[in-house]
Amino acid sequence: MPRLAAILPSCLLIVAGPAFAHTAAPVPSRRTAPPAVTVDPKVAALQTRALADDTAWDITEGLTTEIGPRATGGSARQAAARDWSVAKLKALGFRNVHIETYTLPNVWERGVETAEVVAPFPQPLRLAALGNSGATPAGGLTAPVVFFPTLNDLIQVPDGSLAGKIAFVSNAMAPTQDGSSYGSQGPARFVGPNIAARKGAAAIVIRSIGTDHGRGPHTGTTNFDPGVAPIPAAALSVSDAANLERMIRRGRPVTLRLTLTPRFVGPRQSGNVVADVPGSDPAAGIVLIGGHLDSWELGTGAIDDAAGLGITAAAARLVMETGRPRRTIRVVFFGDEEIGGFGGEAYAKAHANERHAIATESDFGADRVWRVETNFTGTGAPIADRLAAALAPLGIVRGTQPAGGGTDVEAVLATGVAGLELNQSGLRYFDLHHTPEDTLEQIDPAQLRQNVAAWATMLQIVGNAPETIEAVPPRR
Amino acid sequence: MPRLAAILPSCLLIVAGPAFAHTAAPVPSRRTAPPAVTVDPKVAALQTRALADDTAWDITEGLTTEIGPRATGGSARQAAARDWSVAKLKALGFRNVHIETYTLPNVWERGVETAEVVAPFPQPLRLAALGNSGATPAGGLTAPVVFFPTLNDLIQVPDGSLAGKIAFVSNAMAPTQDGSSYGSQGPARFVGPNIAARKGAAAIVIRSIGTDHGRGPHTGTTNFDPGVAPIPAAALSVSDAANLERMIRRGRPVTLRLTLTPRFVGPRQSGNVVADVPGSDPAAGIVLIGGHLDSWELGTGAIDDAAGLGITAAAARLVMETGRPRRTIRVVFFGDEEIGGFGGEAYAKAHANERHAIATESDFGADRVWRVETNFTGTGAPIADRLAAALAPLGIVRGTQPAGGGTDVEAVLATGVAGLELNQSGLRYFDLHHTPEDTLEQIDPAQLRQNVAAWATMLQIVGNAPETIEAVPPRR
């Protein structure tokens, strides 16, 4: 799926492991005994402390309560969140805590978003504009609907055949533990609007890329090719999409009125927050971890991604308390991940001259970590063995694929830095992802603490490993 | 709780059994053998057919898809739903299908509804105005919040002490199978605004009367005493209320901006839909069943109460197919239940000269029936025994309290007509009640069919019982 690979740098790379395969440490088969490894005796005590530690909760609760939605795209609330984070990270004892700014080229801002079936069954529908959507006239756009059960059905129709029509692309999405259904169903959002625009559609609505059955639409970014004028593009809630589909299947023409008034507001300054646990051996390379500070504005960004910030900062702090690690542990709260990883790109550019040993992020909610994967090779391979053994008591399995990455660390990984994934269960994630329901109420404190224990374990082992962690072949 | 009893005619009477206790058939204790009863041999076959019948689904799916929200208060969509229902009930074979109109005195209509924390933690909150709420200025009302963990805390404060303030009443609500937590927590909505207005508050927000943890606010009616000017009154979603409570517990003053623009639009005509399965013995009295056709406009009114219409109509049709019953079975799709049972009152007035044998409604969702209760006395007592025995194979227990009633049949029951309840499980009901999430997607077809089987069983036994069903003492 070359098209998908092209999209994924601005999405979730973890769903596309094989596309980024590197030469990796051999993974024991099921029928051979695991290698005998000696785990750092500090790890068990660290896990016990982590499973009783509320720092991750405090950060997640604090950001969602005191800041709330931190709209992606250099918003004022994202700036407030940076200041909040600097104060919090300093209070937690991190060093070198600072903001690194960058400029976003042309920011998209959400406006009014309403829809209604005009005929034959008049009723309102709930939807949310997709990032980069075009606008309808202020008074709305009324047009007949053309139904496409899947993205593939849309792709089949001739150019120009959708002139004056609203395309509706539906697509059932089932929960998967590894999040892979986002990779298979996501393109309806990622590229559906661009395809519909090329075929002449006046607008497009899609069934939300979500696994719930509720009324909260799932927003997210879409992209139009250069030269393709953005058309109005929005996601109906799964329930509203099902309702519209039932109307359409009755066989009578269906007319929608759509009002979307987003706009582009020009360049804006934004930034990352960087904090260090300084290591004793600068030559050993930095262990880069973190998550993203921006959020979609419909919810309060608890699972996406205040929790990732809480988990990684809490784990780094616990390791800091055990003594100075060999490698510098750097926690970055990246900005503007949701619109394409601008914070991650800016970080990679600003820190291109530093050696990074590994880079990995937490950006898949707050449910338990169920799997660990690395792409460590050569001298780093025994570290992966020790890590797998140390994570097993937390109920974490060792995956059989080399680690991929995620949007925020992708630019660093692309230079050949080794990667590692602590995969969270995705069975519930796409019920909530990019919806109004992404709030603190969705977070289970016990599972959040299990995440902290897994990350602390990783930092203790990787941060202190005496071996060299070798680079992997660059991706670009 | 005299105050609660005074409110309940416009709420759910089923939660207040003991307040309406009549002399009832003795219920067997757990340690004695149940009475030996002979069940109509037609019942088993009827249950088998009901458990495979999709009529209830068709009605629920049809109303939610083809009509959608049927706003309470004599709306145009409620009128469209009446026409839809007349056509549907005629097609199903009912006789005497017609609309009976009545006039609503002064209808309340929802307007804009937004809220935001202005300080110290600026962010938007999701809420919905309560029926009969007053309006803020069009540009909003900005005021400090006074927090009351429970309604009781609000009741304690002196008159006039809330001048210029927005009262916020929170209250945790846990799911209960019999819905009794609505009776204990509901008064925060039913009377909280009236109490806050009497104490001088500029406005009131309450935590939604709901058992979920989501962003969908639970609307519903509140009432102000004569002479008390309605103040702006709204329900925050449970998640938003929890967020606001977290802010308040940090100890700094919290200021809200509230914009609610509902208005009263004067009298409107509305109506009930009435349909009969004519019986062979007019003197035996009518078996009155049904649900309500109006809904709150945030959802599509699937569980509240398209399902109740579907269940009762489907059951009546199945019994009609077995042959002419002794008693006329009358299915009424009542109007405007949500604002105080106007349809039920109009029906009782229009049919005061007809003899009703029993009256009962289905208005508690679409989850399985778990319990049966009656208040049959004297010659009717053996019917209750036969009914309990016939419902047991559907997993239904016999309750130990005499039956209460519900808003729509309350006016008929008040005259001394016998009652009966087929109680649905309420464990999930208040996750959805009066929210945007009340849609078809929440209905489990298998549980819906179990309801139809229970109602068909009841209609077959009660509709054909050779005994007289005696009146009970009038409630008014």
Interface residues (C-beta under 8 A of the other chain):
Chain A: E61 T64 T65 E66 I67 G68 P69 R77 V117 P120 F121 P122 Q123 P124 R126 H213 G214 R215 G216 V238 S239 A242 N243 R246 M247 R250 G299 T300 P436 E437 T439 L440 E441 Q442
Chain B: E61 T64 T65 E66 I67 G68 P69 R77 V117 P120 F121 P122 Q123 P124 R126 H213 G214 R215 G216 V238 S239 A242 N243 R246 M247 R250 G299 T300 P436 E437 T439 L440 E441 Q442
